[in-house]
């Protein structure tokens, strides 16, 4: 099941569920103890919210270490005690109390697993990953089912089918995984952040796929280029920003520079061919699509390249 399906299921309910931003804050431990307790009581009664929180935890988790497991168990025990205490103070009849206690333990087990997963995921990522790496992991989750840019962003994102921008033209980073990725990089908005963190923030903007986001990314990438070494990835992402703004000529020049610097750079070569096709430089585009098919090992991207080549070259492209 995709995260969009879970969000739709919640939105079709009675309207009493907490907002997506509140659930994201809960999963990243950015709320007060009182707010956390209130949300956990809601999760005990709402299967849709439990599924969404569990989805976030499952998507983030890696193999935890013993210390992470111990802390997670303690957190789970705290939640168990809280709901048991609430049940003991209930004023219902004995029979109903017994039934209620059984239901609470059933719900509690689910909540306990959720809390355990979140605690393990948060602790593991905080201790093992840099902000840029954590953001890239979240961005991979945000784009694993669908991507919003035809051109390819740097960083080794796995293949997903292009679907276009699914929200309005203005930036709207309210998707949970996009929000998670951008939250990891709050420090990158500062001028003293590292080049890798700022470039990663630019990738999050680019992946969201709107023109305003492309402009934000371009501002960041231009500044990074002025202050650090010009890498093929930086050139490619700058080209992506220009492509999203509709400036295919400038985009093609950046993709070409990236390919010159790194001839086997698949992302830049794919993008170069696509920009040339947009510019109606058909022969150049054909040559680059064929070159991409020869050097790429990813069958998903090769299949998409064949579709573009077929538009130019007729049936039966290799």
Secondary structure, DSSP 4 states (H G I P E B T S, - for coil): --HHHHHHHHHTS-S-SPPHHHHHHHHTT-S-HHHHHHHHHHHHH-HHHHHHHHHHHHHH-----HHHHHHHHHHHHHHHHHHHHHHHT--S-HHHHHHHHHHHHHHHHHHHHHHHHHHHHHHHHHHH--HHHHHHHHHHHHHSS-BS-SSPPTTTPPP--B----S-SS--TTSHHHHHHHHTTGGGGSTTS-HHHHHHHHHHHHHH--HHHHHHHHHHHHHHHHHS---HHHHHHHHHHHHHTT-HHHHHHHHHHHHHH-TT-HHHHHHHHHHHHHTT-HHHHHHHHHHHHHH---HHHHHHHHHHHHHHH-S---
